[in-house]
Amino acid sequence: RYYELNSIAYYNYLHLFRIVKSNSELFTRLDAISSEIRAKRTELKDINGYRIINKRVKQFLNAKPVVEKLLISSQWN
């Protein structure tokens, strides 16, 4: 099958939008989570999965302004 890139991108956008909207409470807690990770970095560094968790939190924090803008300007709000 042939799919246009626009339709795939739009589907992915809608999927991400639904996930983020349903988990919007997470965004209010991200700053606290990030602060805790930074404060306890030396203790947590040796725990299995620390790098992955830290990376995901940073990705969410980087995406937060974009997602908030989408939620505010969205017609589905």
N, C-alpha and C positions, 0 to 999 in steps of 0.2 A: 504494500500500500504506500501511497505517496501522501505525505502530510505537509502542509505549508508550515514554515517555521513560525509564522505569526500565530497560527492556531495552537501550536505546541506551547509557545511562550505564554499565550493568553491562558491556556489551561493550567500551566504551572503557576502563573500569577494568581489565578482564582484559588487553586489548591493551597498555596502559601497564605493567601489572604484569609481563607477560612480557618486555617490552623492558628494563625496569629490572632485573629479576632476572638477565637474561642479560648485562647490562652493569654489574653491581654493582661491578666493579673500577673503573669510572669514578668512582664516588662516593668511593673512597679517594683518588683523585688530584685531585678538584675543588678542595680547599683549596690545594694546591700550584699548580694552574693559575691560580686566582684571585689568589694572591699574586704570581705572575710577571706577570700582566696588570697588576696595580696597580703593581708595581715598574718596569715598562717602558712605562707608559702614554704618556709623551711620544713615545717611539719608535714605538709601535704605532698611535698615533692616526691617523697619515696612511696607514696600510695599508688597502687596500680590504677591507671586511668586518669591520673591528675592532669597530664598534658592535654588529653582529649577534652576533658571537662573545661579546663581553662581556655582552650582554643574555642570551644563552642560558646562559652560565655562572652568572650571577646567578639565573636562573630555576631551574636545577638546584640551586643552593645553598639557595634558598628552599624548594624541594620536598623536599630531602634528609630533614629530620626526619619529614615525613609519610610518605614512602616507606619509610623505615627502620621506622617504627611499623607500617606495613602488612605489611612483610616479616616482622617479628617475630610479629605477631599472626595472620598468615595461615595458613589450613589447608593451603595448597599448599606451604608451606615445607619 
